[in-house]
Amino acid sequence: MYYIAICDNDESVCAEIKAILLEHAAKLNLQVEVDIFYSGVEMNQVILSDNHYNIIFLEVNLEVVSGIEIANNIRDTMGNEAMKIIYMSAETDRAMELFRARPVDFLVKPLKKERITYNLEEAIRLLQTGRPCFEFYVGHNFYRRPYADIMYFQSNERKITLVTVSEKIPFYGKLDEIVKQLPETHFVRIHKSFVLNYDFIIEYSYDWVKMQDGSVFTISRGKRTFMQDLLFTKCKNATRKKK
């Protein structure tokens, strides 16, 4: 799922962009959620309290709080380099100010459909480059979740549950095939039914591990010595890095 914000004080512009994005996302078989904001003040408040958007189409010349101020808050105040900013304006004389926030592009109004769709694809490409993701289908819907956000996979026959800090997504597949897609630097299979992300293990013993969400998983007998050595090594390396 990609979360997209559109901020422009012109309602017709917002409606046009949203329609184009939804239509093109459907063609690409991508899941997107698009929110519209009609004022810079509201957009800025949301950005400062909720940093979950992946892409923002942002009018430069907003009243009270400008698009430039919002973009600088994204980069400087929130420290968010991942969000992809696409500026929009009928004026083209503020290029140097815009450059500071490292936007994907600057769209000159009146907007052209092909530029909007191009920038959607470019923003997604950059997001994929920056955060490697696990890709899968739930029915006909396509999903992507960054490896770094996944706590574990749990299997019950062909039903897999992907668990992140904020959600649980069930889908059908084979854990054997999923393991082949996962980076060994982050994931380990401790049992025929469980694949865990090391970074979310908060406690472990010889025959079990406890995850950040409180779940406790049994380590299969054949994996216990391997897991003990692996987790000991990771803890030792983490301690060295802190020194």
C-alpha positions, 0 to 999 in steps of 0.5 A: 500500500502506498499512501499519497497526499495531495495539497492544493487550495483548488478543489478541481485540481485535487480531484483531477490528480486523485482521479488520475492517480487512482486510474493509473495505480489500478493499471499498474495493479498497485494499492494506493490510498489518496488523501486530499488537503485544501490548506497548507495549515492542515497539511502541515499539522498532519505532517508534523503529527503523522509522518506516514505518507510515501508521496505528496503532490504539493502546491508551492503557493499555499496561503499562510503555510506555503508548500516550501515550508511544508517540504522543509518541515518534512526534511528538516523538522521531521528528518524524513528523507524517504517521502517523495515530494512533487511540487506543483505551481503555475509560477516557475520563478522559485526554483532555488527555494524548491531545490533544498527539499530535494523534490522528485519533480516540479509540475507546471500548471496547467497539469498534464496527465502524462507528467502526473503518471510519470511522477507516480511511477518515478516516486514508486521506483525511488521508494522501492530502491530506498527500502527493499520490500517483500511483495505478495498478493492477497487475492487480486490485490498487490501488496508491498511491505519493507523487510525492515517493518516485518516482524515475522511470518507464521504459517498454518498449512498454506495460510501465511500471516505476515506480521508487522508492528501495526498490522497482520495480513493473511495470505496464501502461499508456501513458507518454503518459497517465501524464505527464498525471497527474504534477506538472510541478514534479517530473517531466520527460520526457527521452525517449519511454521515460523520465520522471524526478523532478528531485529524484533527478537527481544528475549531468547532462551535455548528453545524459544524466542520472544518477539516485540509484540509479546509472541513466543515461538518454539525453536525446533530441536534441529535449530536450537544450537544454530540459533543460540550461536547466531543470537549470541554472535549478534548480541556480541556484535551489537555490544561492540558497536555501542562501545 
